[in-house]
Amino acid sequence: MNRRDLLLSGAAAAAVLAGTAALLRIGGAPDARAAETFEVTKTDAEWRAILSDAAYNVLRKEGTEYPGTSPLLDEHRKGIFACAGCDLPVYPSETKFDSGTGWPSFWQEIPKAIGTTADRSLGMTRTEVHCRRCGGHLGHVFDDGPPPTGLRHCINGVALSFKPAAA
């Protein structure tokens, strides 16, 4: 198998997984966030008007960006990572680390910045992370991170914006 065939088979597998995820979510439990109320609410058309297609897919449709594609993956300056939907500060740069997963990763959020729900898609239970102010899907949190928390918040870069600290 040459490199082209390998890449094409990987793309086909990703498409199958995405389709499977959509099917599994259809039959899964209702989204716990549907019962929550958020400070920032917009119509679907308003979200589409202010977000890029990629950010809309992640924040409003619980999509996932391809690993290694976010410019925020290599962002190492001091500052704050905010929700791309409502600009709420969610992660301090001091808690960002290189997890080797291809997504920006953090070991701790800013207090009271995020909410979590059980995500039962893909035939397993994971902890989904969302912005507590607008409900936008950010990513997932896992228990394989570094000290001091042991957590890895695996966050989609398109769901975030970066605000550098003042010089």
Secondary structure in CASP SS format (residue, H / E / C, confidence):
PFRMAT SS
TARGET T0000
AUTHOR 0000-0000-0000
METHOD secondary structure of the structure
MODEL  1
M C 1.00
N C 1.00
R H 1.00
R H 1.00
D H 1.00
L H 1.00
L H 1.00
L H 1.00
S H 1.00
G H 1.00
A H 1.00
A H 1.00
A H 1.00
A H 1.00
A H 1.00
V H 1.00
L H 1.00
A H 1.00
G H 1.00
T H 1.00
A H 1.00
A H 1.00
L H 1.00
L H 1.00
R H 1.00
I H 1.00
G H 1.00
G C 1.00
A C 1.00
P C 1.00
D C 1.00
A H 1.00
R H 1.00
A H 1.00
A H 1.00
E C 1.00
T C 1.00
F C 1.00
E C 1.00
V C 1.00
T C 1.00
K C 1.00
T C 1.00
D H 1.00
A H 1.00
E H 1.00
W H 1.00
R H 1.00
A H 1.00
I H 1.00
L C 1.00
S C 1.00
D H 1.00
A H 1.00
A H 1.00
Y H 1.00
N H 1.00
V H 1.00
L H 1.00
R H 1.00
K H 1.00
E C 1.00
G C 1.00
T C 1.00
E C 1.00
Y C 1.00
P C 1.00
G C 1.00
T C 1.00
S C 1.00
P H 1.00
L H 1.00
L H 1.00
D H 1.00
E C 1.00
H C 1.00
R C 1.00
K C 1.00
G E 1.00
I E 1.00
F E 1.00
A E 1.00
C E 1.00
A C 1.00
G C 1.00
C C 1.00
D C 1.00
L C 1.00
P E 1.00
V E 1.00
Y E 1.00
P E 1.00
S H 1.00
E H 1.00
T H 1.00
K E 1.00
F E 1.00
D C 1.00
S C 1.00
G C 1.00
T C 1.00
G C 1.00
W C 1.00
P C 1.00
S E 1.00
F E 1.00
W C 1.00
Q C 1.00
E C 1.00
I C 1.00
P C 1.00
K C 1.00
A C 1.00
I E 1.00
G E 1.00
T E 1.00
T E 1.00
A E 1.00
D E 1.00
R C 1.00
S H 1.00
L H 1.00
G H 1.00
M C 1.00
T C 1.00
R E 1.00
T E 1.00
E E 1.00
V E 1.00
H E 1.00
C E 1.00
R C 1.00
R C 1.00
C C 1.00
G C 1.00
G C 1.00
H E 1.00
L E 1.00
G E 1.00
H E 1.00
V E 1.00
F E 1.00
D C 1.00
D C 1.00
G C 1.00
P C 1.00
P C 1.00
P C 1.00
T C 1.00
G C 1.00
L C 1.00
R E 1.00
H E 1.00
C E 1.00
I E 1.00
N C 1.00
G H 1.00
V H 1.00
A H 1.00
L E 1.00
S E 1.00
F E 1.00
K E 1.00
P E 1.00
A C 1.00
A C 1.00
A C 1.00
END
